[in-house]
Amino acid sequence: MKIQIELFGASRDFNDHDFLEFDIENNSTIKDIRNKIVEYLDKKFKGNENFKKIVNSSAFCSENNNIVSDNYKITSNEKIAIIPPIGGG
């Protein structure tokens, strides 16, 4: 299944577009998505530690504009947004 991650704030530096797309397994979780993004950053930005910190400290938001936890299961081809902390907090 395909998932689209909308990029906001500092995460927009992860791609030339304002989103990332990944193929994921059914019932993947936000934690799985975090890992996918970190793998992508390792390949594209040679393990940029600042980018990894952004991913690990960010909140994720569902299509319904709800903040979701790391164990939130993605059950369809939905858009998820990554919301990095603002001002380092």
Secondary structure in CASP SS format (residue, H / E / C, confidence):
PFRMAT SS
TARGET T0000
AUTHOR 0000-0000-0000
METHOD secondary structure of the structure
MODEL  1
M C 1.00
K E 1.00
I E 1.00
Q E 1.00
I E 1.00
E E 1.00
L E 1.00
F C 1.00
G H 1.00
A H 1.00
S H 1.00
R H 1.00
D H 1.00
F H 1.00
N C 1.00
D C 1.00
H C 1.00
D C 1.00
F E 1.00
L E 1.00
E E 1.00
F E 1.00
D E 1.00
I C 1.00
E C 1.00
N C 1.00
N C 1.00
S E 1.00
T E 1.00
I H 1.00
K H 1.00
D H 1.00
I H 1.00
R H 1.00
N H 1.00
K H 1.00
I H 1.00
V H 1.00
E H 1.00
Y H 1.00
L H 1.00
D H 1.00
K H 1.00
K H 1.00
F H 1.00
K C 1.00
G C 1.00
N C 1.00
E H 1.00
N H 1.00
F H 1.00
K H 1.00
K H 1.00
I H 1.00
V H 1.00
N H 1.00
S H 1.00
S C 1.00
A E 1.00
F E 1.00
C E 1.00
S C 1.00
E C 1.00
N C 1.00
N C 1.00
N C 1.00
I E 1.00
V E 1.00
S C 1.00
D C 1.00
N C 1.00
Y C 1.00
K E 1.00
I E 1.00
T C 1.00
S C 1.00
N C 1.00
E C 1.00
K E 1.00
I E 1.00
A E 1.00
I E 1.00
I E 1.00
P C 1.00
P C 1.00
I C 1.00
G C 1.00
G C 1.00
G C 1.00
END
